[in-house]
């Protein structure tokens, strides 16, 4: 176990056990209610959860990393907070010092992993909220990170209803991994997704599709019959697809794609609707989550037509 360090009169250390989750949750954030379950499931470890403590034991700043599954290395920094009410304290400086110490301990000589911050949709319009968000971003900017993209976090509830098939498309299950990877490769042509565009700077479309399938979709434990291919009636020619699943937290529409030859014909509405129908037909589905880039106006509009609402935004920062 790595012991505490003194940085400018502030004690910096990781949690000593799950009993300190309450201490860690002394700073508010929307993920706090998930932390205990994440620790129990192995998606977090106390050695990945760090705090900066003032002389009175109060939490001045905190950081934490997350992994999708137990036994895996952290892939995301998803908590970075400061005490917004702290007076006479260099909040950015304290949090930056905490991050430097914690990142060295958690990541070693490895490359930094991306950061995501969930914010309310109108965060720029409220001065106090904006200051808090920008201070957190400034901490990682000191470490070399830059804002990559702002995304919409979307939510469908049963009150929004489901859309009946309009008959223009038929649906079937994905035949096998190769078929899905092939379609994922095709839809990267002309993509508006910032993460996909970043992948294409260093990989071919096929390599990017294979990596996303391996790192994300292959690990889903929900039925693969939920992965649906949209086809033209009669010919059976594929038009697009939707990957519906349930992750560790919610039912989700993980991926929606319309093949380039069929874009601009309104097919995306029926593809989204099929994903909603598949998930809504399951037991215990109080909500369906999805996300898309703020700048991906066509996809955001398709989700809105399907009854999704933007309940949060997500700021993604990355290191070049």
C-alpha positions in Angstrom: 0.0 0.0 0.0 1.3 3.4 -0.9 1.2 5.8 2.0 0.0 9.4 2.1 2.0 12.2 0.6 2.2 15.8 1.8 1.8 18.3 -1.0 1.8 22.0 0.0 0.4 21.2 3.4 -2.3 19.0 1.9 -2.4 15.2 2.5 -2.8 13.2 -0.7 -3.7 9.5 -0.5 -5.9 6.8 -1.9 -8.8 5.3 0.1 -7.8 2.6 2.6 -11.0 0.6 2.2 -14.6 0.5 1.1 -15.6 2.0 4.4 -14.2 5.4 3.2 -16.6 5.7 0.3 -18.7 8.0 2.5 -15.6 10.2 2.9 -15.0 10.2 -0.8 -18.7 11.1 -1.4 -18.2 14.3 0.7 -18.0 16.1 -2.7 -21.3 15.9 -4.7 -21.5 14.3 -8.1 -24.0 12.3 -10.1 -21.9 9.1 -9.9 -21.7 9.0 -6.1 -24.5 6.5 -5.8 -22.8 4.0 -8.0 -19.4 3.9 -6.2 -20.1 1.3 -3.6 -21.5 -1.1 -6.2 -18.6 -0.4 -8.6 -16.2 -1.3 -5.8 -18.0 -4.5 -5.0 -18.1 -5.5 -8.7 -14.4 -4.7 -9.2 -15.0 -1.9 -11.7 -13.2 0.3 -9.2 -10.5 -0.3 -6.7 -9.7 1.8 -3.6 -6.1 2.3 -5.0 -7.7 4.1 -7.9 -9.7 6.5 -5.7 -7.7 9.4 -4.3 -8.4 12.4 -2.1 -6.6 15.6 -1.1 -7.4 16.3 2.5 -7.0 19.7 4.3 -5.7 20.0 7.8 -9.1 19.5 9.3 -9.6 16.3 7.3 -12.0 17.9 4.8 -11.9 16.6 1.2 -10.5 19.5 -0.9 -10.3 17.4 -4.1 -10.7 13.9 -5.4 -10.0 11.8 -8.5 -11.0 8.2 -9.5 -10.6 5.9 -12.4 -12.9 3.2 -13.7 -12.7 -0.1 -15.6 -15.6 -1.8 -17.5 -14.9 -5.2 -15.8 -13.2 -6.6 -12.8 -9.6 -7.5 -13.3 -9.1 -5.0 -16.2 -6.9 -1.9 -16.2 -8.6 1.4 -15.8 -9.8 2.9 -19.1 -11.4 6.1 -17.9 -10.9 8.9 -15.4 -14.5 9.7 -14.6 -14.3 11.6 -11.3 -12.3 14.8 -10.7 -13.7 17.2 -8.2 -12.8 20.1 -6.1 -14.6 21.7 -3.1 -16.3 24.5 -4.9 -17.0 26.2 -1.5 -13.4 26.2 -0.3 -12.1 29.7 0.4 -8.5 30.8 0.4 -7.5 27.6 -1.4 -6.0 27.3 -4.9 -8.6 24.7 -5.9 -7.0 24.1 -9.4 -3.5 23.9 -7.9 -4.6 21.4 -5.2 -6.5 19.2 -7.7 -3.6 19.3 -10.2 -1.1 18.2 -7.5 -3.5 15.4 -6.5 -3.9 14.3 -10.1 -0.2 14.2 -10.7 0.5 12.0 -7.7 -2.5 9.7 -8.2 -1.9 9.3 -12.0 1.7 8.2 -11.4 0.5 5.6 -8.8 -2.5 4.3 -10.8 -1.1 4.4 -14.4 2.6 4.2 -13.8 4.5 4.8 -17.0 1.4 4.2 -19.0 -0.3 6.8 -21.2 -3.1 8.9 -19.6 -6.6 7.6 -20.2 -9.5 9.8 -21.3 -11.6 12.0 -18.9 -15.4 12.4 -19.0 -17.4 14.9 -16.9 -21.2 14.9 -16.8 -22.7 18.4 -16.8 -26.2 19.8 -17.0 -27.3 20.9 -20.5 -27.2 24.6 -19.7 -23.9 24.6 -17.8 -22.4 27.5 -19.7 -25.3 29.8 -18.8 -24.9 29.7 -15.0 -21.7 31.4 -13.9 -21.1 29.3 -10.8 -21.7 26.0 -12.6 -19.5 27.2 -15.5 -16.7 28.2 -13.2 -16.7 24.7 -11.5 -16.7 22.9 -14.9 -13.9 25.1 -16.2 -11.8 24.7 -13.1 -12.0 20.9 -13.4 -11.0 21.1 -17.1 -8.1 23.5 -16.2 -6.7 20.8 -13.9 -6.3 18.4 -16.8 -5.2 21.0 -19.2 -2.2 21.5 -17.0 -1.5 17.9 -17.5 -1.7 18.2 -21.3 -5.4 17.2 -21.9 -7.7 19.0 -24.3 -11.4 19.0 -24.8 -12.2 16.5 -27.5 -16.0 16.6 -27.8 -19.2 17.4 -26.0 -21.8 14.8 -26.2 -25.5 14.5 -25.4 -26.6 11.9 -22.9 -30.1 10.8 -23.8 -32.9 9.1 -22.0 -36.1 7.4 -23.2 -38.8 6.4 -20.7 -41.9 4.3 -21.4 -44.1 7.4 -21.3 -42.6 8.4 -24.6 -44.1 5.3 -26.2 -42.7 3.1 -29.0 -43.1 3.6 -32.8 -44.8 1.0 -34.8 -42.9 -0.4 -37.9 -43.8 1.7 -41.0 -43.1 -1.3 -43.4 -40.3 0.3 -45.3 -37.7 -1.9 -43.6 -37.6 -5.4 -42.2 -35.4 -6.6 -39.3 -33.5 -9.7 -38.4 -30.8 -10.6 -36.0 -27.1 -10.1 -36.8 -25.9 -13.3 -38.3 -22.4 -13.3 -36.8 -19.5 -11.1 -35.6 -18.1 -10.8 -39.1 -21.4 -9.3 -40.5 -21.6 -6.7 -37.7 -17.9 -5.7 -38.0 -18.3 -5.4 -41.8 -21.2 -3.0 -41.4 -19.4 -1.1 -38.7 -16.6 -0.7 -41.1 -18.9 0.6 -43.8 -20.6 3.2 -41.7 -17.3 4.9 -40.7 -17.3 6.3 -44.2 -18.6 9.9 -43.6 -19.0 9.5 -39.9 -19.6 12.6 -37.8 -18.6 10.9 -34.5 -15.5 12.6 -32.9 -14.2 9.4 -31.3 -14.5 7.5 -34.6 -12.8 10.3 -36.5 -9.9 10.2 -33.9 -9.6 6.5 -34.4 -9.4 6.9 -38.2 -6.3 9.1 -37.8 -4.3 6.1 -36.6 -6.3 3.1 -37.9 -8.0 1.9 -41.0 -11.8 1.7 -40.8 -11.7 -2.1 -40.5 -9.1 -1.8 -37.6 -11.3 0.8 -35.8 -14.4 -1.4 -36.2 -12.6 -4.5 -35.0 -11.2 -2.6 -32.0 -14.6 -1.2 -30.9 -16.2 -4.6 -31.3 -13.5 -6.3 -29.3 -13.3 -3.7 -26.5 -17.1 -3.0 -26.1 -19.6 -5.2 -27.9 -18.0 -8.6 -27.4 -18.3 -8.2 -23.7 -22.0 -7.6 -23.6 -23.8 -10.5 -21.9 -27.3 -9.7 -23.1 -28.7 -11.7 -26.0 -27.2 -11.1 -29.4 -30.7 -11.4 -30.9 -31.0 -7.8 -29.7 -28.5 -6.8 -32.3 -30.7 -6.0 -35.3 -30.1 -5.6 -39.0 -32.4 -3.4 -41.1 -33.1 -4.8 -44.6 -35.1 -3.8 -47.6 -38.2 -5.9 -48.0 -38.0 -8.5 -50.8 -34.3 -8.3 -51.5 -33.1 -8.5 -47.9 -30.3 -6.0 -48.7 -28.9 -4.6 -45.5 -29.6 -0.9 -44.9 -28.3 -0.4 -41.4 -28.2 -1.8 -37.9 -28.7 -1.1 -34.2 -26.8 -2.7 -31.3 -29.2 -2.8 -28.3 -27.8 -4.1 -25.0 -27.7 -3.7 -21.3 -24.5 -2.5 -19.7 -23.6 -2.6 -16.0 -26.1 0.3 -15.4 -28.8 0.6 -17.9 -30.4 -0.7 -21.1 -28.7 1.1 -24.0 -28.6 1.7 -27.7 -24.9 1.2 -28.0 -24.5 1.8 -31.8 -26.8 2.9 -34.6 -25.6 3.0 -38.2 -27.1 3.5 -41.7 -24.9 2.3 -44.5 -23.7 5.2 -46.7 -25.7 4.2 -49.8 -29.0 4.5 -47.9 -28.4 7.8 -46.0 -30.7 10.7 -46.4 -33.9 8.6 -46.8 -35.2 8.7 -43.2 -34.3 5.1 -42.5 -32.5 6.1 -39.3 -35.8 6.8 -37.6 -36.9 3.2 -38.1 -33.5 1.8 -37.1 -33.7 3.8 -33.8 -37.3 2.7 -33.3 -36.4 -1.0 -33.7 -33.8 -0.7 -31.0 -36.3 0.9 -28.7 -38.9 -1.8 -29.4 -36.4 -4.6 -28.7 -35.4 -3.1 -25.3 -38.9 -1.9 -24.3 -40.2 -5.4 -24.7 -37.9 -6.7 -22.0 -38.7 -6.9 -18.3 -37.7 -4.1 -15.9 -36.9 -1.3 -18.4 -37.6 2.0 -16.7 -35.4 3.8 -19.1 -33.2 3.4 -22.2 -30.0 5.4 -22.5 -28.1 6.6 -25.6 -25.6 9.2 -26.5 -24.3 11.2 -29.5 -22.0 14.1 -30.2 -23.5 17.5 -29.7 -22.4 18.4 -33.2 -24.0 15.3 -34.8 -27.3 17.2 -35.5 -28.9 14.5 -37.7 -28.4 11.8 -35.1 -29.6 14.0 -32.2 -32.7 14.9 -34.2 -33.4 11.2 -34.9 -33.2 10.4 -31.1 -35.5 13.3 -30.4 -38.1 12.1 -32.9 -37.9 8.7 -31.1 -38.8 10.3 -27.8 -35.4 10.6 -26.2 -34.5 13.7 -24.2 -31.1 15.2 -23.4 -30.8 15.0 -19.6 -27.1 15.7 -19.4 -24.1 16.6 -21.5 -20.7 14.8 -21.3 -17.4 16.6 -21.8 -14.7 14.3 -23.1 -11.1 15.3 -22.7 -8.1 13.4 -24.2 -4.4 13.6 -24.5 -2.9 13.8 -28.0 
